[in-house]
Amino acid sequence: MQVDEEAVGAVLNRLRRAQGQLAGVIAMIEAGRDCKDVVTQLAAVSRALDRAGFKIVASGMRQCMAASDGDAPPMSEAELEKLFLALA
């Protein structure tokens, strides 16, 4: 799936933010922080990853439906739905 350059930048920013949050979760666990705080931060990491995945799928849907480059046939609606639901 091809993703436009603007979307790539947004996805990379979200992934870097999630990477930083995950490092924070690891540090919290190592420091013996309260379980509630750790789970709250872990949920934020999960949402950041979900958003990055949704952005990739959303920005790539047009290319997948059209597939005008001739390299691969267009994805069917069922294939796109399966890909999208893999993030849920």
matplotlib code that plots the C-alpha trace (Angstrom):
import matplotlib.pyplot as plt

x = [0.0, 1.3, 0.9, 1.2, 4.2, 2.1, 0.5, 3.9, 5.1, 2.0, 2.3, 6.0, 5.2, 2.5, 4.8, 7.7, 5.3, 4.1, 7.7, 8.4, 5.2, 6.2, 9.7, 7.9, 5.7, 8.9, 10.5, 7.3, 7.3, 11.0, 10.4, 7.5, 4.9, 1.3, -0.6, -3.3, -0.7, 1.0, -2.2, -3.3, -0.1, -0.2, -3.7, -2.3, 0.4, -2.2, -4.4, -1.4, -0.6, -4.2, -4.3, -1.1, -2.6, -5.9, -4.0, -2.1, -5.2, -7.3, -4.6, -3.9, -7.5, -7.7, -4.6, -5.8, -9.2, -7.7, -4.4, -3.7, 0.0, -0.5, 1.7, -1.2, -4.9, -7.2, -8.1, -11.7, -14.0, -13.8, -10.0, -10.0, -12.5, -10.3, -7.3, -9.1, -10.6, -7.1, -6.5, -9.6]
y = [0.0, 3.4, 6.2, 9.9, 11.8, 14.1, 11.1, 9.5, 12.5, 12.5, 8.7, 9.0, 11.8, 9.6, 6.6, 8.6, 10.0, 6.5, 5.4, 8.1, 7.2, 3.5, 4.4, 6.3, 3.2, 1.1, 3.6, 3.8, 0.0, -0.1, 2.7, 0.8, 3.4, 3.0, 0.5, 3.0, 5.4, 2.7, 1.5, 5.0, 5.7, 2.3, 3.1, 6.3, 4.4, 2.0, 4.9, 6.5, 3.3, 2.8, 6.4, 5.7, 2.6, 4.2, 7.1, 4.6, 2.7, 5.9, 7.5, 4.3, 3.4, 5.6, 4.0, 0.5, 1.0, 2.5, 0.6, 2.4, 1.7, -1.7, -3.5, -5.1, -5.5, -3.1, -4.4, -5.4, -3.8, -7.0, -6.9, -3.3, -4.0, -6.9, -4.7, -2.0, -4.4, -5.8, -2.6, -3.1]
z = [0.0, -1.0, 1.5, 0.5, 1.8, 4.0, 5.7, 6.2, 8.1, 10.3, 10.9, 11.8, 14.3, 15.9, 16.1, 17.6, 20.2, 21.0, 21.2, 23.8, 25.7, 25.7, 27.1, 29.8, 30.6, 30.9, 33.2, 35.3, 35.7, 36.6, 39.2, 40.7, 39.9, 40.8, 38.6, 37.7, 36.3, 34.3, 32.8, 32.0, 30.1, 28.4, 27.1, 25.7, 23.9, 22.5, 21.2, 19.6, 17.7, 16.7, 15.3, 13.3, 11.9, 11.0, 9.3, 7.2, 6.2, 5.6, 3.4, 1.5, 0.8, -2.4, -3.8, -2.9, -4.5, -7.7, -8.0, -11.2, -11.1, -12.7, -10.1, -8.3, -8.8, -6.8, -3.4, -2.9, -0.4, 1.7, 1.7, 2.8, 5.5, 6.8, 6.8, 8.7, 11.2, 11.9, 13.8, 16.1]

ax = plt.figure().add_subplot(projection="3d")
ax.plot(x, y, z, "-o")
ax.set_aspect("equal")
plt.show()
